[in-house]
């Protein structure tokens, strides 16, 4: 008899567990907030941005000057900030970047905000560090079209720069020092205090009902499979067009810039693969995708649902997702004020 009771108890426990899983896995209906399972803070797939990073203030200030200095380009017309305007959340609000002599680039400028948390840099991940990334635009013939030696000759005529560099490095202005300073400044560009971060810390009312429902949908639809970690992205690669032909529907055949990671590795499986972009401040960083072809956030949510998830998202669900994504807007750094 005791054995029978034990078997029945185990069966009932399993049935209740299945029922709970089935309920929690269902997408939320209009106006409904799903009581989805929330793991302990140590197991959260997304963690809040820290309030500050341990950085060298001398390097940050030097990097800030360099980031905004147009002398880093051949004709003194383009700075890092030209394509990564901090007042525009670290982007230029253009489909593709514009370089020296008004040359058009081939890719949308990703935000530099929170770039410290990316596992690689550039859409195709070709730079392993922010220091390595810092030299890319300088040498790119479309972007800045110059080299460190020419840049150094110009900066060496500026007594203030000479003094700043020597205060940190006795050997003065060197290419590697330029890269270190720019990278340190970029690491300072974090955006803590987003409503969603406050929610993760226990302030439930930091998100309204629409944003909470959007967060449920974000998990239940599977968006979190690619967009997770402190940067809600930026820590893996993913192919664009898993569930549909994005490029055929775009109306323009794929070009070299559309090949993504393939341009770095030459491996067929990396064709159309890109570093998953951060969703931090995404409501501020239009237009979207690597080609800048999607103008607003509602269209971006619809496109991602179609091409990555294989669903046609309802207007109600889309708007809830946008509400959640808007809650990822953090406090802009002092350099953007």
N, C-alpha and C positions, 0 to 999 in steps of 0.2 A: 504493500500500500504506500509506504514511504517513497519507493522508487517511482510509482505512478505519479504521486504528487510532485516529485522533483522534475519528472519529464514534462508534466503539464506547466509547471512554473517556468521552465526554460523555454517552452514553446510560446507561452504568453509574453515573456520578456522579448523574445525575438520578434514577435508580431508587433509589439508596441514600438520597438526600435525601427522596424521597417516602416510603420505608419508615420513615425516622427520624421524619418528621412524623406518619405514621399511628400509630406506636407511642406517641409522646409525647402525641398528642391523645386517646388512649383513657382513659376514667375508670378510676381505680384499682379493683382488685378488693378484696374483704375481706382485710385484713392485708397488702396489697401497697402498696409505696411507689413511685410512678411517678417515674422520673428525668426530670422535666419540665425543659425548657430554662429556665435561669436567666440573664436578661440581666445585663450588667455593672451595677454599682451606679448608674452615672450614667443608666441606662436603666430602672431598676426602676419598675414601675407604683406601688409603695408604698415610701415612704421612712420611716425611723425618726423618731420625735418627737425634737427636739433636747433636750438636757439642761436648757437654760434659755433664756429670751428676755431681750433687753436692755430692761428696764423701769425706770421711776422708782419706787424703793422708797417714797417719800413718797406717791405716788399709789396704789400698791398697798395700803398700810396704810389710807389714807383710804377707798379703795374697799371694803376688807374691812369696815370699820365700817358703812359705808352699806349694804352688801349684807345685813348681818344686823340692820339697824335697822328695827323695826316702825313707827317714826314716818313711814316712807315711805308708809304706807297711811292712809286717812281715819280709821279708828277705832283705829289703833295695834295692830292684831292680826296683820298680815301683813307679812313682809319678803320680800326676794328669796329668802332661804334657806328660806322656808316651802315653796316649790315646787321649790327647787333645793338640797336638803340635801346638803352636801358629804360628810357621813358616809355618805350613800346614793349616792355616785358622781354627785352633781349632779342627782338627780331626787327625786320624792316617793313613788315606789313605788305610786302610785294611777293608776287608768285615766285620769282627767282632773284638772286642777288644781282646788284649792279656794281661793276668794278671801275677801274681807271678807264678813261676815254669813253665812259658810258657803255662799256661792253656788258652785255647780258650774260649772266652765268647760266648754268643748266639745272641748278637745284635750289630749292627753297632754303632760306637761311634758318637753321634751327635755333631755338633760344639758347643763350649762354647762361640763363638763370638755372641754378642747381646743377650745372654741368659737372661740378665736383663729384656728383654721385653717379655719373655714367660709367659703365665699365669699359667703354671705348669711346672714341670721338669721331665725328663725321658720320654721315648717313651710312656709309659702307664700313665703318669701324676701322679704317686704315691707320688711325693714330691710337697708340696704346695709352697715351697720357695727355694731359692738357699741355705739358711742355712741348711734346711732339706736335700737337695740333697747332700750337702758336706759330710755327714756321710755315705751315701749309699755305695760308692766304698770301703771305709776303712773297713767296716764290711763284705763286700761280699767275701766269701771264694775263689772265682775265681779271683777276681780283686786284692785286697790288703791283704785280709785275716788277719786282725788284729783287734785291738780295740783302743779306745782313751787312755785308761790307759797305755797300752804298748807304744803307740806313745809318750805320755807325759813323760814317764820315759826316753825315748831317748832324747827328745828335752830339757828336764830339765838339761841335762849335757852340753848343749851348752850355754855359758854365754851370747852370743849376743841375743839368743832367749829370755832368762830369762829377760834381760834388756828391750827388745822390748815389751814383754807382760806386764811387770810391769809399763812401761811408759804409758800404756793405761788402764790397769786394776790392781789395787793394789793387788788383790788376785792371780795374775800371770796366769800361763797356766792352763786353764780349757777347757773341751770339747766344751762348748758353745762358748768360745772365739776363738777356732780354727775354728769353723764353721762360725762365724761372719766374721773373717778375710778372709777366703777363698772366702766367698760369696761376700764380698766387692771388692776383686780383680776381681772376675768374672764380677761384674757390671761395672768395668772400661773397659772391653773388647768390646767396641762398635766400629762400623766402619762407621762413617759419610762420607759424600762427594762422595757417589756413583754417577755416571753419571745420573742415574734415579732420585736421590734425587735433583740434580741440575735442571733437567728437571721439576720436580714438583714445584720447586721454581721459575720457569719462564725462565730458560735458555734452550730454545727449542733446540738449536743446540748441547746441551750436548748429545743428542741421534742422531745417524745416521738414515737414512731412514729405514733400516732393523729393528733396535731396536724399532723405533716408530711403525712400522707395527706389530711387535711382541707384543707390549703393547696393540694395538687394538685387536689382536687375543686373548690375555690373558683375556681381558674383554668379548669379544664377544662369546668365547667358554664357558665361565663360570668359568674359573680357579679362578677368583677373589672371588667366593662364599666361598672358603675355605682359600685362600691365600690373606689376607688383613691385615690392621692395620700396625703399624710402623715396625713390623718384617716380614710382608708379610707372615704370618703364625704364629704358636705358640700361637694362642689364641682360639683354639677350637679343638674338636676331630672329626675324620672322619673315616669311615670304608673303608678299602682297598678292592677293588674289587666290587664296586657298580654295574658296568655294565659288569662284566666278572669275571671268576674264576681265579684270579691271582695265587692261590696256585696250582691248577690243571695244569696250563700252566707252572708253575715253574718247575714241574717234581719232587717235593719233598713234601710229605704230611705235612700238618700243624703240627708244634710242639708247645710246651707250649709258647715259645717266640713269636710265631705268633698270639697268642690269644689277645695280646695287653691289652686294658683296661679291658677286661673280667677277667684277672688275679687279678685285684684289686677289682672289684665290684661283680663278679659272675653273672652278668646279661647277658642274652643271646643276647640282643641287642648290647652289648659292645664287642661281639666276633669279632676279626679282626679290632677293632677300635684303632686308635693311635692318639696321639697329632699330629696335622698337623705341619710338620717341617717348619722352616723358610726357605725362599728362598734367604735371604741375603747371598751373597758370594757363592751361590750354584754352580757356575762354578768352584769354588776352592775346593769343599768338596766331591769329589767322593771317593768311590763308593756310590750308593744311595739306598734308602729305608731302612726299619728297619733291613732287613737281609743282606744288603750290596751286593745284588745279581745283581744290575744293574751297569755296569762299567763306562759308560760315560753319559754325559748330553743329547745327542741326543737320546739314548736309553731310558733314563728316561722320556723325553717328549713324546715319542711314547707310552711308557707303561702307563703313566698317561692318555693320550688321549684315549687309548683303554679301560682301566679298570675303570676309573673314569668318563669319558665322553661318552664312547660308540662309538667313531669314530676312523677311521684309518686316521691319519693326513698325509697330503702330505709332501713330502720332502721340498718343498718351504716354507710351513707354519711352519714346524718343525724348519727349519734353522732360520726363523724370530723369533720364540719363543726363540731359544737359544741365538740369538743376544740380545733380551730383557733381558733374565735372566743373561747374562754376564754383562749387564749394572748395575746389582745390586751389583757388587763388589765394596765395599767401601774402605776407607783408613784404613789400618791395624793399630791396636793400637801400641804404642811405645814398649810395652812388646813383640811384635812379630818381632821387627826389628832385 
